Amino acid sequence: MASFIIEGGHRLKGEIAPQGAKNEALQVLCAVLLTDEPVRIKNIPNIVDVNNQIQLLRDMGVEVTEHDEHDYTFVAKQFDDLYLGSEAYTQRCRQLRGSVMMLGPLLARRGKAIVAKPGGDQIGRRRLDTHFHGIQKLGGKFTYDENKYLYHVETEQLKGAYMLLDEASVTGTANIIMTAVLAEGTTTIYNAACEPYIQQLCRMLCSMGARISGIGSNLLTIEGVTSLHGTEHTILPDMIEIGSFIGMAAMIGDGIRIRNVAYDSLGIIPDTFSRLGVKLIREEDDIIVPQQDHYEIDSFIDGSFMTLADAPWPGLTPDLLSVLLVVATQAKGSVLIHQKMFESRLFFVDRLIDMGAQIILCDPHRAVVVGHDQQRKLHAGRMTSPDIRAGIALLLAAMSAEGISRIDNIEQIDRGYQDIETRLNALGANIKRVD
């Protein structure tokens, strides 16, 4: 198990460019299964979760051509039926969160599919009901193998339907869209997720010949087509990585430029950092975070206590709350962080308290942060990364702390962040990877 050794207190300065969006990549990689023509995808992040998904496609029989580490062409002309029914396939699916989004494309192309309970972060319960109910409305028939914990789904003919989703699940919405584009008739999805990743998936499918209207809203209308053709698609920069860099620049930066951020796709992320007092300058499609010795948390207009809470898009993404919490530890003022969507994402707060942060963990969902106003630094510690986003938050804490810290289980960070230590060291950090 690899670890990071971090010497804190080093200031960061320079330029950095975000990687491609992990969550979008996992969706559009599944969409290549919907056609037998070449699909070229650019700006693919070179990270563990995405690379494992690409390898799974190879194992399934998809032809994969690597132009460079971020640019691939996929041709799903035929599938390895023997592999798709094997134990090796189901084991791989259990390890990959994104594998569940192959259910819809496989069902649409082959009329059948198998799905195992997927893996991923242990950040709370992430149910599959939305996926299953939506696909059932389109004509999928599920059976459950209690011995192998597998779901089998088959269909004679997928047909469009009206559905009101019980929750605006991003992966559930993606799965249903990819099933519906090849279904007969019209599908209407109400309470659909509308994250930029979903918008990107819809635009990619439309460039392949799908007919989707309402993109960017929570009401999607899909007119089924008989087949899709190939396309080229470029993945958005990763908004979570951009938010992480903003947080680092605020706490320990001497002026950092974040290049090519697709600013108009960031939603309320810049405004949220501004609420913590972080100064941001937009210059074309770059964000500049100037050096700031102090940043002060706003209060609401009526003077009440600032609360930052996650919500489905266009609300604040839950993936950034961990970073915002760490940034708040050195702000002037106090803030309530309310993690509504996952019940286990604040457990890493105990490690920050051990490092000297003034945080009251109210319950699994809420934490009050009393900022130090840069008057008292965090001190070094040894910690373990429980998930991707907590891992990057702990890395930020360690970089701002006095002394040498160690973060174990950094494989969790590698799942979502590409060569993170090399890129941050280029800005002035001192991070070493050890086995």
LOZATOR-14864 format. One record per residue (C-alpha): x, y, z. Coordinates in steps of 0.5 Angstrom, whole numbers, padded with zeros to 4 digits, always signed. Each point is the difference from the previous one (the first is absolute). Layout:
<pts>
XYZ ...
</pts>
This chain:
<pts>
+0000+0000+0000 +0003+0007-0002 +0000+0006+0004 +0002+0007-0001 +0005+0004+0004 -0002+0007+0001 +0005+0006+0002 -0005+0005+0002 +0001+0008+0000 +0002+0000-0008 -0003+0006-0004 -0003-0002-0007 +0001+0005-0006 -0001-0001-0007 -0005-0003-0005 -0004-0007+0000 -0005-0003-0005 -0005-0004+0003 -0001-0007-0003 -0006-0003-0004 -0006-0001+0004 +0000-0007+0004 -0008+0000+0000 -0001+0002-0007 +0005-0005-0002 -0003-0006+0003 -0007+0002-0003 +0003+0001-0007 +0004-0006+0000 -0006-0004+0001 -0004+0003-0006 +0005-0003-0005 -0003-0006+0001 -0007+0003-0004 +0004-0001-0007 +0004-0004-0004 +0003+0006-0003 +0007+0003+0003 -0001+0005+0005 +0006+0005+0002 +0000+0003+0007 +0005+0005+0002 +0003+0003+0006 -0001-0007+0004 +0003+0001+0007 +0006-0005+0001 -0003-0003+0007 -0001-0006+0003 -0008-0001-0001 +0000+0003-0007 +0006-0005-0002 -0004-0006+0003 -0006+0002-0003 +0004+0000-0007 +0003-0007+0002 -0007-0003+0001 -0002+0003-0007 +0006-0004-0003 -0002-0006+0004 -0007+0000-0003 +0002+0000-0007 +0000+0008-0002 +0006+0002-0004 +0004+0005+0003 +0005+0004-0003 +0005+0005+0004 +0002+0006-0004 +0003+0003+0007 -0001-0001+0007 -0006+0005+0000 -0003-0002-0007 -0003-0006-0002 -0005-0003-0006 -0005-0006+0002 -0003-0005-0005 -0005-0004+0003 -0002-0004-0006 -0001-0007+0004 +0000-0002+0007 +0004-0006+0004 -0007-0004+0002 +0005-0005+0004 +0003+0005+0004 -0006+0004+0001 -0003-0006+0004 +0006-0002+0003 +0002+0001+0008 +0006+0005-0002 -0005+0005-0003 -0004+0000+0006 +0006+0001+0004 +0002+0006-0004 -0007+0003+0000 +0000-0001+0008 +0007+0004+0000 -0003+0006-0004 -0005+0005+0002 -0001+0002-0008 -0001-0007-0002 -0008+0000+0002 +0000+0006-0006 +0001-0006-0005 -0007-0003+0002 -0004+0004-0005 +0005+0000-0006 +0001-0007+0000 -0008-0001+0001 -0001+0004-0006 +0005-0003-0004 +0000-0007+0002 -0007-0001+0003 +0003-0003+0006 +0005+0002+0006 +0003-0002+0006 +0001+0005+0006 +0004-0001+0007 -0001+0004+0006 +0005+0005-0002 +0006+0003+0004 +0003+0007+0001 +0001+0004+0006 -0003-0002+0007 -0003+0007+0001 -0007-0002+0001 -0006-0004-0003 -0001+0001-0007 -0006-0004-0003 -0001-0003-0007 -0008+0001+0001 +0000+0006-0005 +0004-0004-0005 -0004-0006+0000 -0007+0003+0001 +0001+0005-0006 +0003-0006-0005 -0006-0004+0002 -0005+0005-0002 +0004-0001-0007 -0001-0007+0000 +0005-0003+0004 -0001-0006+0004 +0004-0002+0006 +0002-0006+0003 +0004-0001+0007 +0005-0005+0001 +0000-0001+0007 +0006-0004+0000 +0005+0004-0004 -0003+0007+0002 -0001+0001-0007 -0006+0004-0004 -0002-0003-0007 -0004+0004-0005 -0003-0001-0006 -0005+0003-0005 -0003-0002-0007 -0002+0007-0002 +0002+0007+0004 -0006+0005-0001 +0000+0007+0002 -0003+0002+0007 -0002+0006+0004 +0004-0001+0007 +0000+0005+0006 +0007-0002+0004 +0000-0001+0007 +0006+0004+0001 +0005+0004-0005 +0005-0006+0000 +0006+0002-0005 +0002-0007-0002 -0008-0002+0000 -0002+0005-0005 +0006-0001-0004 -0001-0008+0000 -0008+0002-0002 +0002+0005-0006 +0005-0005-0003 -0005-0006+0000 -0006+0005-0002 +0004+0003-0007 -0001-0007-0003 -0007-0002+0003 -0006+0001-0005 -0004+0006+0001 +0001+0006+0005 +0002+0000+0007 -0001+0006+0005 +0005+0000+0006 -0003+0005+0005 +0005+0002+0006 +0006-0002-0004 +0007+0002+0002 +0002+0005-0003 +0007+0001+0001 +0005+0002-0005 +0003-0007+0000 -0007-0002-0002 -0001+0006-0005 +0007-0003-0003 -0003-0007-0001 -0006+0003-0003 +0004+0004-0005 +0004-0006-0002 -0006-0004-0001 -0003+0005-0005 +0006+0001-0004 +0000-0008-0001 -0007+0001-0002 -0005+0000+0006 -0006+0004+0001 +0000+0004+0007 -0003+0006+0002 +0000+0004+0006 +0008-0001+0001 +0002+0004+0006 -0007-0001+0004 -0003-0005+0004 -0005-0002-0005 +0003-0004-0006 -0004-0002-0006 +0003-0006-0004 -0002-0002-0007 +0002-0007-0001 +0004-0002-0006 +0002-0006-0003 +0008+0001+0000 +0005+0005+0001 +0007+0001-0003 +0007+0002+0002 +0002+0007+0002 +0006+0004+0003 -0001+0003+0007 +0004+0004+0005 -0001-0001+0008 -0001+0006+0004 +0006+0002+0005 -0002-0003+0007 -0003+0005+0004 +0001-0003+0007 +0008+0000-0002 -0001+0007-0002 -0004+0002+0007 +0006-0004+0004 +0005+0004-0004 -0004+0007+0002 +0000-0003+0007 +0008-0001+0000 +0001+0007-0003 -0004+0003+0006 +0004-0003+0005 +0007-0001-0002 +0000+0004-0007 +0005+0006-0002 -0004+0001-0006 -0003-0006-0004 -0003+0000-0007 -0005-0006-0002 +0000-0001-0007 -0006-0002-0005 -0005-0001+0006 -0006+0000-0005 -0003+0006+0005 -0007+0000-0002 -0001-0008+0002 +0003+0002+0007 -0007+0002+0002 +0000+0003+0007 +0007-0003+0002 +0003+0007-0001 -0005+0003+0004 +0001-0005+0006 +0007+0002+0001 -0002+0007+0000 -0004-0001+0005 +0006-0003+0004 +0003+0007-0001 +0005-0003-0006 +0001+0005-0005 +0000-0003-0007 +0001+0004-0007 -0003-0003-0007 +0005+0002-0006 -0003-0003-0006 -0001-0008+0002 +0005+0000+0005 +0000+0002+0008 +0005+0004+0004 +0000-0001+0007 +0005+0005+0003 +0004+0000+0006 -0005+0002+0006 +0003+0000+0007 -0007+0000+0003 -0007-0002-0003 -0007+0001+0004 -0006-0004+0000 -0006+0003-0002 -0007+0000+0004 -0007+0000-0003 -0003+0007-0002 -0004-0001+0007 +0006-0001+0004 -0001-0007+0001 +0005-0005+0000 +0003-0003-0006 -0002-0007-0002 +0003-0003-0006 -0004-0006-0002 +0001-0005-0006 -0006-0001-0005 -0002-0003-0007 +0003+0004-0006 -0001+0006+0000 +0002+0000+0007 +0006-0001+0003 +0004-0007-0001 +0001-0004+0006 +0007-0002-0003 +0002+0007+0002 -0002+0000+0007 +0006-0003+0003 +0005+0005-0003 -0005+0006+0002 +0000-0003+0007 +0008+0000+0000 +0000+0007-0003 -0004+0003+0005 +0004-0002+0006 +0005+0005-0002 -0005+0006-0002 -0003+0005+0005 -0007-0002+0003 -0004-0006+0000 -0004-0004-0004 -0005-0006+0000 +0002-0006-0005 -0006-0004-0001 +0001-0006-0004 -0007-0002-0002 +0001-0005-0005 +0005-0005+0003 +0001-0002+0007 +0007-0003+0000 +0004+0006-0003 +0001+0004+0006 +0003-0005+0004 +0007+0002-0002 -0001+0006+0004 +0003-0003+0006 +0007+0000-0003 -0001+0007-0001 -0002+0001+0007 +0006-0004+0002 +0004+0005-0004 -0002+0006+0004 -0006+0002-0004 -0006+0003+0004 -0006-0004-0003 -0006-0002+0004 -0003-0007-0003 -0007+0001+0001 -0002-0007-0003 +0002-0004-0006 -0003+0006-0005 +0002+0006+0004 +0006+0004+0002 +0001+0007+0003 +0007+0003-0002 +0003+0005+0004 +0006+0003-0004 +0007+0002+0002 +0001+0006-0004 +0007-0002-0002 +0002+0001+0007 +0001-0007+0002 +0002-0005-0005 -0002-0007+0000 +0005-0005+0003 +0003-0006-0004 -0003-0007+0001 -0001-0007-0003 -0007-0002-0003 -0003-0005-0005 -0004+0002-0006 -0007-0002+0000 -0002+0002-0006 +0002+0004-0006 -0003+0007+0002 +0002-0001+0007 +0007-0002-0002 +0001+0006-0004 -0003+0004+0006 +0005-0003+0004 +0006+0001-0005 -0002+0008+0001 +0000+0000+0007 +0007-0004+0000 +0003+0005-0005 -0003+0006+0005 +0003-0003+0006 +0006+0001+0004 +0005-0006+0000 +0000-0006-0004 -0007-0004-0001 -0001-0007-0003 -0006-0002-0004 -0001-0008-0001 -0005-0004-0004 +0001+0006-0006 -0002-0005-0005 -0007+0003+0002 +0003+0007-0003 +0003-0003-0006 -0007-0003-0002 -0002+0007-0001 +0006+0005-0001 +0005-0001-0005 +0008+0001+0002 -0002+0004+0005 +0006+0000+0004 +0004+0002-0006 -0005+0006-0002 +0000+0003+0007 +0008-0001+0000 +0001+0004-0006 -0004+0006+0004 +0005-0001+0006 -0003-0005+0004 +0004-0005+0003 -0004-0007+0000 +0004-0007-0001 -0003-0006-0002 +0002-0006+0004 -0002-0008+0000 
</pts>
